[in-house]
Amino acid sequence: MGTSTNPEKGDLHIDASDLKTVELTAEQVGTKAKLREGHALAINCLTRLKPAQLAQSGINPNEIQRCVEEKATFDKASSFLPAAEKLVSILKSTKIESGHQISMILSETAMQVRHRSERDPRAAEVLGIIEDLFKYVSGPAQKGLATKAKLAEAEAASGADDPTHVGGGDPA
């Protein structure tokens, strides 16, 4: 495993606080020039130039220095990506698993309370308090019933409009 400032894929702690980060919109990304293979060689050839050669060719030495600094930022950001992408994947998986566990606990709890309330009249006192639990647990079933009703209504409407439709509409 790596360190927090030099993470490896699978590390759960990433410290990019020393990295000069930039956030771009999707529109801005589309306007940016793409860095291609061979850029390292191009940068290296510029860094090998002596001050007299830079002056002779009209190259600003400050721009070469800025290019070297941007390359360091590029490399550092690139080194964080595998670990960050894996961390995002792990976080998404963790969220999915936790959501699954919560759903299972809520469903099981609602089932236990319903079962208990059928046998113990005093348990019914609690039912009003946990009404939101029952609404949550029965939500998918209610949505399914509403979808079935809409489909049946749409089928009945299309059958009434189409006299050749078999099985729909009024037989009279």
C-alpha positions as CSV (number, residue, x, y, z in Angstrom):
1,M,0.0,0.0,0.0
2,G,1.1,3.6,-0.7
3,T,0.9,6.6,1.5
4,S,-1.8,9.2,1.7
5,T,0.1,11.6,-0.5
6,N,1.3,8.9,-2.8
7,P,-1.7,6.5,-2.8
8,E,-2.0,3.2,-4.6
9,K,-5.1,1.6,-6.0
10,G,-7.3,0.4,-3.1
11,D,-6.0,2.9,-0.5
12,L,-8.8,4.4,1.5
13,H,-7.0,7.6,2.5
14,I,-5.9,10.0,-0.2
15,D,-4.4,13.4,0.6
16,A,-4.3,15.6,-2.4
17,S,-4.1,18.9,-0.4
18,D,-0.8,19.8,-1.9
19,L,-2.1,19.5,-5.4
20,K,-3.2,22.6,-7.2
21,T,-6.6,21.4,-8.4
22,V,-9.0,22.9,-11.0
23,E,-12.7,22.1,-11.5
24,L,-14.0,22.4,-15.1
25,T,-17.5,22.3,-16.5
26,A,-18.3,19.9,-19.3
27,E,-18.3,22.8,-21.7
28,Q,-14.9,23.9,-20.6
29,V,-13.5,20.4,-20.9
30,G,-14.5,20.4,-24.6
31,T,-12.5,23.6,-25.3
32,K,-9.2,22.3,-23.8
33,A,-6.3,21.1,-25.9
34,K,-5.6,17.4,-25.4
35,L,-2.1,16.4,-24.3
36,R,-0.7,13.6,-26.6
37,E,1.9,10.9,-26.3
38,G,5.4,12.3,-26.7
39,H,4.8,15.4,-24.6
40,A,7.5,14.3,-22.1
41,L,10.1,14.2,-24.8
42,A,9.1,17.6,-26.1
43,I,9.3,19.1,-22.6
44,N,12.7,17.4,-22.0
45,C,14.2,18.9,-25.2
46,L,13.1,22.3,-24.1
47,T,14.6,21.9,-20.6
48,R,18.0,20.9,-22.1
49,L,18.3,24.3,-23.9
50,K,20.9,26.6,-22.5
51,P,19.9,30.3,-21.7
52,A,21.8,31.4,-24.9
53,Q,19.9,28.9,-27.0
54,L,16.6,30.0,-25.5
55,A,17.4,33.7,-26.2
56,Q,18.5,32.8,-29.7
57,S,15.3,30.9,-30.5
58,G,13.1,33.5,-28.8
59,I,11.7,31.1,-26.2
60,N,10.7,32.7,-22.9
61,P,12.5,30.7,-20.1
62,N,9.6,31.5,-17.7
63,E,7.2,29.6,-20.0
64,I,9.6,26.6,-19.9
65,Q,9.6,26.8,-16.1
66,R,5.8,27.1,-16.1
67,C,5.5,24.1,-18.5
68,V,7.7,22.0,-16.1
69,E,5.5,23.0,-13.1
70,E,2.3,22.1,-15.0
71,K,3.9,18.7,-16.0
72,A,4.6,18.0,-12.3
73,T,0.9,18.9,-11.5
74,F,-0.2,16.7,-14.4
75,D,1.9,13.8,-13.2
76,K,0.8,14.2,-9.6
77,A,-2.9,14.3,-10.6
78,S,-2.3,11.2,-12.8
79,S,-0.8,9.4,-9.9
80,F,-3.9,10.0,-7.8
81,L,-6.4,8.8,-10.4
82,P,-6.2,5.0,-10.0
83,A,-6.5,5.3,-6.2
84,A,-9.3,7.9,-6.4
85,E,-11.2,5.9,-9.0
86,K,-11.0,2.8,-6.9
87,L,-12.0,4.7,-3.8
88,V,-15.1,6.1,-5.6
89,S,-15.9,2.5,-6.7
90,I,-15.5,1.3,-3.1
91,L,-17.7,4.2,-1.7
92,K,-20.4,3.4,-4.3
93,S,-20.3,-0.3,-3.4
94,T,-20.4,0.6,0.3
95,K,-23.4,2.9,-0.2
96,I,-25.3,0.2,-2.1
97,E,-24.5,-2.5,0.5
98,S,-25.5,-0.2,3.4
99,G,-28.7,0.7,1.6
100,H,-29.5,-3.0,1.1
101,Q,-28.9,-3.7,4.8
102,I,-31.1,-0.8,5.8
103,S,-33.9,-1.9,3.5
104,M,-33.7,-5.5,4.8
105,I,-33.8,-4.3,8.4
106,L,-36.8,-2.0,7.7
107,S,-38.7,-4.8,5.9
108,E,-38.0,-7.3,8.6
109,T,-38.9,-4.9,11.3
110,A,-42.2,-4.0,9.6
111,M,-43.0,-7.7,9.1
112,Q,-42.3,-8.4,12.8
113,V,-44.4,-5.5,14.0
114,R,-47.4,-6.6,11.8
115,H,-47.1,-10.2,12.9
116,R,-46.9,-9.1,16.6
117,S,-49.9,-6.7,16.2
118,E,-52.0,-9.6,14.9
119,R,-51.5,-11.5,18.2
120,D,-51.1,-8.8,20.8
121,P,-53.8,-6.0,20.9
122,R,-51.4,-3.8,22.9
123,A,-48.9,-3.9,20.1
124,A,-51.4,-2.0,17.9
125,E,-50.7,1.1,20.0
126,V,-47.3,1.4,18.4
127,L,-48.6,1.0,14.8
128,G,-49.6,4.7,14.5
129,I,-46.2,5.8,15.7
130,I,-44.4,3.8,13.0
131,E,-46.8,4.6,10.2
132,D,-43.9,6.1,8.1
133,L,-42.1,2.7,8.3
134,F,-45.1,1.0,6.8
135,K,-45.5,3.6,4.1
136,Y,-41.8,3.1,3.2
137,V,-42.0,-0.7,3.1
138,S,-45.2,-0.8,1.1
139,G,-44.1,2.0,-1.3
140,P,-42.9,-0.4,-4.1
141,A,-46.1,-2.4,-3.9
142,Q,-48.2,0.8,-4.1
143,K,-46.2,2.0,-7.0
144,G,-46.7,-1.3,-8.8
145,L,-50.5,-1.2,-8.2
146,A,-50.6,2.4,-9.6
147,T,-48.6,1.3,-12.7
148,K,-51.0,-1.7,-13.2
149,A,-54.0,0.6,-12.9
150,K,-52.5,3.1,-15.4
151,L,-51.8,0.3,-17.9
152,A,-55.3,-1.2,-17.5
153,E,-56.8,2.3,-18.0
154,A,-54.7,2.9,-21.1
155,E,-55.6,-0.5,-22.5
156,A,-59.3,0.1,-21.9
157,A,-59.0,3.6,-23.5
158,S,-57.2,2.2,-26.6
159,G,-59.7,-0.7,-26.9
160,A,-62.7,1.7,-26.8
161,D,-61.2,3.8,-29.5
162,D,-60.3,0.8,-31.8
163,P,-63.4,-1.3,-32.7
164,T,-61.1,-4.1,-34.1
165,H,-59.3,-4.4,-30.7
166,V,-60.1,-7.9,-29.3
167,G,-60.7,-8.1,-25.5
168,G,-61.2,-4.5,-24.8
169,G,-64.0,-2.0,-24.6
170,D,-67.7,-2.7,-24.3
171,P,-69.0,-5.8,-26.1
172,A,-72.4,-4.2,-26.8
